[in-house]
Amino acid sequence: MLIPIMQEDKRAGEATRKGFYVYNDKRKASSDPEIKKFVQKAREVSGVNVDPKLMKLSDKDIVEMVFFPMVNDACRVLAEGIAVKASVLLWSEQNLGYKIYFLVTLSSNVILLM
């Protein structure tokens, strides 16, 4: 529901210089405080209420919920033999707004570089 509401306001990302972020002339993204009103409207339209417990999550909790599944998938890929090299460099930028790099070796040692 959020995307259609944003599209009504012609928020198409870099093409319109606004989306989840606002973009300057050099296409550099920065936080857009207006996005909160779109999120609130989407919640109202869809009847979604925020769980108060989720509002109390620490930054550490959020990082663990987002990145641990990626690290686990990388380890699974290695364990199943899908990756054939001794080390695999993985990165995820989509939906994060910044790059996260982590290196997983065959011994399942994980080095997280942020």
Backbone hydrogen bonds in HBPLUS format (Angstrom, degrees):
<---DONOR---> <-ACCEPTOR-->    atom                        ^
c    i                          cat <-CA-CA->   ^        H-A-AA   ^      H-
h    n   atom  resd res      DA  || num        DHA   H-A  angle D-A-AA Bond
n    s   type  num  typ     dist DA aas  dist angle  dist       angle   num
A0005-ILE N   A0001-MET O   3.40 MM   4  6.54 158.5  2.45 144.6 150.4     1
A0006-MET N   A0002-LEU O   2.95 MM   4  6.24 154.6  2.02 153.2 160.9     2
A0007-GLN N   A0003-ILE O   2.82 MM   4  6.07 152.6  1.89 155.0 163.7     3
A0008-GLU N   A0004-PRO O   3.02 MM   4  6.27 144.6  2.15 143.1 151.2     4
A0009-ASP N   A0006-MET O   3.06 MM   3  5.27 133.7  2.29 100.1 112.4     5
A0011-ARG N   A0006-MET O   3.03 MM   5  5.31 153.8  2.10 137.0 141.1     6
A0010-LYS N   A0007-GLN O   2.85 MM   3  4.73 156.2  1.90 109.2 111.4     7
A0013-GLY N   A0018-LYS O   2.81 MM   5  4.94 137.8  1.99 129.1 129.2     8
A0016-THR N   A0013-GLY O   3.11 MM   3  5.80 138.6  2.29 117.6 126.4     9
A0017-ARG N   A0013-GLY O   2.90 MM   4  5.78 112.4  2.37 141.1 158.1    10
A0018-LYS N   A0013-GLY O   3.10 MM   5  4.94 128.5  2.38 146.0 137.9    11
A0017-ARG N   A0014-GLU O   3.13 MM   3  4.58 147.6  2.24  91.7 101.6    12
A0023-TYR N   A0017-ARG O   3.03 MM   6  4.71 162.3  2.06 123.9 123.6    13
A0019-GLY N   A0021-TYR O   2.78 MM   2  5.06 135.2  1.98 146.6 158.7    14
A0022-VAL N   A0030-SER O   3.03 MM   8  5.55 165.3  2.05 158.7 162.2    15
A0030-SER N   A0022-VAL O   2.92 MM   8  5.55 141.7  2.07 153.0 165.1    16
A0024-ASN N   A0028-LYS O   3.14 MM   4  5.53 154.2  2.21 137.9 143.2    17
A0027-ARG N   A0024-ASN O   2.93 MM   3  5.18 155.7  1.99 118.9 120.0    18
A0035-ILE N   A0032-ASP O   3.11 MM   3  5.83 163.5  2.14 121.5 125.9    19
A0036-LYS N   A0033-PRO O   3.44 MM   3  6.19 158.4  2.49 115.9 119.5    20
A0037-LYS N   A0034-GLU O   3.05 MM   3  5.73 137.7  2.24 116.4 125.4    21
A0038-PHE N   A0035-ILE O   3.08 MM   3  5.20 123.7  2.41  99.0 113.2    22
A0039-VAL N   A0035-ILE O   3.01 MM   4  6.34 156.6  2.06 154.7 161.5    23
A0040-GLN N   A0036-LYS O   2.94 MM   4  6.14 163.6  1.97 149.7 154.2    24
A0041-LYS N   A0037-LYS O   3.01 MM   4  6.11 157.6  2.06 139.1 145.2    25
A0042-ALA N   A0038-PHE O   2.94 MM   4  6.12 157.7  1.99 145.5 151.5    26
A0043-ARG N   A0039-VAL O   2.97 MM   4  6.24 153.2  2.04 148.8 156.1    27
A0044-GLU N   A0040-GLN O   2.99 MM   4  6.28 158.1  2.04 149.9 155.6    28
A0045-VAL N   A0041-LYS O   2.91 MM   4  6.13 166.6  1.93 155.5 158.7    29
A0046-SER N   A0042-ALA O   3.00 MM   4  6.05 159.5  2.05 145.4 151.0    30
A0047-GLY N   A0043-ARG O   2.83 MM   4  5.69 114.4  2.27 137.8 152.8    31
A0048-VAL N   A0043-ARG O   2.95 MM   5  4.83 142.6  2.09 139.1 144.1    32
A0047-GLY N   A0044-GLU O   3.34 MM   3  5.10 147.8  2.45  92.8 102.0    33
A0054-LEU N   A0051-ASP O   2.90 MM   3  5.47 131.6  2.13 115.1 127.2    34
A0055-MET N   A0052-PRO O   3.20 MM   3  5.17 127.7  2.49  93.4 106.7    35
A0056-LYS N   A0053-LYS O   3.18 MM   3  5.40 151.7  2.26 102.1 110.6    36
A0057-LEU N   A0054-LEU O   3.29 MM   3  5.45 170.1  2.30 109.7 111.0    37
A0062-ILE N   A0058-SER O   3.10 MM   4  6.45 159.3  2.14 152.8 157.8    38
A0063-VAL N   A0059-ASP O   2.95 MM   4  6.19 163.6  1.97 154.0 158.3    39
A0064-GLU N   A0060-LYS O   2.97 MM   4  6.18 162.4  2.00 151.9 156.6    40
A0065-MET N   A0061-ASP O   2.97 MM   4  6.21 152.8  2.04 146.1 153.5    41
A0066-VAL N   A0062-ILE O   3.00 MM   4  6.18 144.7  2.13 148.1 157.4    42
A0067-PHE N   A0063-VAL O   2.86 MM   4  5.86 175.1  1.86 160.9 162.5    43
A0068-PHE N   A0064-GLU O   3.22 MM   4  5.38 151.5  2.31 125.5 133.8    44
A0070-MET N   A0067-PHE O   3.07 MM   3  5.19 118.6  2.46 100.0 115.1    45
A0071-VAL N   A0067-PHE O   3.00 MM   4  6.30 161.3  2.04 158.7 164.0    46
A0072-ASN N   A0068-PHE O   2.83 MM   4  6.02 163.1  1.86 155.7 160.6    47
A0073-ASP N   A0069-PRO O   2.93 MM   4  6.10 154.7  1.99 143.4 149.7    48
A0074-ALA N   A0070-MET O   3.00 MM   4  6.26 154.9  2.06 145.9 152.7    49
A0075-CYS N   A0071-VAL O   2.98 MM   4  6.28 155.9  2.04 150.8 157.2    50
A0076-ARG N   A0072-ASN O   2.90 MM   4  6.15 150.6  1.98 145.5 154.2    51
A0077-VAL N   A0073-ASP O   2.89 MM   4  6.13 158.0  1.93 151.9 157.0    52
A0078-LEU N   A0074-ALA O   3.13 MM   4  6.41 154.9  2.19 144.3 150.4    53
A0079-ALA N   A0075-CYS O   2.86 MM   4  6.09 161.0  1.90 148.6 154.5    54
A0080-GLU N   A0076-ARG O   2.87 MM   4  6.00 152.3  1.95 153.0 159.3    55
A0082-ILE N   A0077-VAL O   2.99 MM   5  5.22 136.5  2.18 162.9 165.4    56
A0081-GLY N   A0078-LEU O   3.09 MM   3  5.16 157.0  2.15 103.8 110.8    57
A0106-LEU N   A0086-ALA O   3.09 MM  20  5.49 132.6  2.33 159.5 159.3    58
A0088-VAL N   A0104-VAL O   3.24 MM  16  5.72 157.1  2.30 150.8 157.4    59
A0104-VAL N   A0088-VAL O   3.37 MM  16  5.72 168.8  2.38 152.7 155.1    60
A0090-LEU N   A0102-PHE O   3.33 MM  12  5.86 176.0  2.33 168.1 166.9    61
A0102-PHE N   A0090-LEU O   3.26 MM  12  5.86 158.3  2.31 160.5 163.6    62
A0096-LEU N   A0093-GLU O   3.15 MM   3  5.44 165.4  2.17 124.6 126.6    63
A0101-TYR N   A0113-LEU O   3.19 MM  12  5.31 157.5  2.25 177.8 170.9    64
A0113-LEU N   A0101-TYR O   2.88 MM  12  5.31 162.7  1.91 157.6 161.3    65
A0103-LEU N   A0111-ILE O   2.97 MM   8  5.27 155.8  2.03 149.4 154.8    66
A0111-ILE N   A0103-LEU O   3.04 MM   8  5.27 161.6  2.07 150.0 155.8    67
A0105-THR N   A0109-ASN O   3.23 MM   4  5.56 161.1  2.26 150.6 156.2    68
A0108-SER N   A0105-THR O   2.78 MM   3  5.24 148.9  1.88 122.2 125.4    69
